[in-house]
C-alpha cells in the first residue's frame, strides 16, 4: 500500500510541478512583462528573465526527477519528495507573508495561487511519509 500511495502522490505532484515549470517559461509573455522590464537597467532586465528561466528549468527537473522516483529508490525516495515539499511550503509561506499584488476583482485567483503550492506540497509530503514508513514484511522462520 505505501508503494501505491507513493506512486500516486509523486505522479500528481510531479505533473503539477512540471506543468507549473513549463507555464513559467511563458510567464513573461502571458503577463506582458516586456514594456515594464524593458525600462529597467540592462543587468536587471537580464536578471528578471534569467531568474525566471532558471527557476522554470529547476522546477521542471525537480518534477521529472519526482516522476522517475520509486519507493525503492533508496534515500532519494525520501529526499526528493521532501525537498519538493519544502520548496512548495516556502512558496505558500511567501505568498501568505507577501501576497501577490492583484486587483480586488481577482481575489479569488489569489486564493487559487495559494492553494496550488499547499496541495502540491501536501502530495509531496504524502510521498515522503509513504517512503519513510518501513514496509511491513512477513516474518521469516
Secondary structure, DSSP 8 states (H G I E B T S, - for coil): -HHHHHHHHHHHHHHHHHHHHHHHHTHHHHTT-HHHHTTS-HHHHHHHHHHHHHHHHHHHHHHHHHHH--TTSTTHHHHHHHHHHHHHHHHHHHHHHS-----GGGHHHHHHHHHHHHHHHHHHHHHHHHHHS--------
